[in-house]
Amino acid sequence: MRITYNILLCIVLLTAIFHVPVYAQNTEVVLVNGSPPLTQLMVGKTIVLLDWVLDLKLSKDQELKIKDIVVNAWKSNNKAAIKSTTDIINLYEQVFKLSSAEQSKLMLIYCLMNSTLLLFAFPSGVGFLSAS
């Protein structure tokens, strides 16, 4: 009888331990209602991708400023800004499914494309980019 009680107690404790985190992971904090609703997770993904692509090393103040910009876009129902943000989030979903090696290749391609665009935009060079 004592063994049955201990097994039952373990089952109850394990259920309680594992049930709460699963519930908490599925609960997203909605910052602004809309179509789609803006969640904290969406803002986080936007910040992470911008930081990664642009290699910004954002401070907490800068992250809060980006969050404010995104929240204000949702509050004012700025369709263009909402679309841009959802595009960033979709890109985040694609990029961070890749292996770190694939992410590095993607970053290299991005850098090469930007360098090429700069050369075409400023053929005579810009400051330190000038051909000697």
Sequence and secondary structure as in RCSB ss.txt:
>XXXX:A:sequence
MRITYNILLCIVLLTAIFHVPVYAQNTEVVLVNGSPPLTQLMVGKTIVLLDWVLDLKLSKDQELKIKDIVVNAWK
SNNKAAIKSTTDIINLYEQVFKLSSAEQSKLMLIYCLMNSTLLLFAFPSGVGFLSAS
>XXXX:A:secstr
 HHHHHHHHHHHHHHHHHHHHHHHHH   EEE SSS EEHHHHHHHHHHHHHHHT    HHHHHHHHHHHHHHHH
TT HHHHHHHHHHHHHHHHHTTS HHHHHHHHHHHHHHHHHHHHHH TT  GGGS  
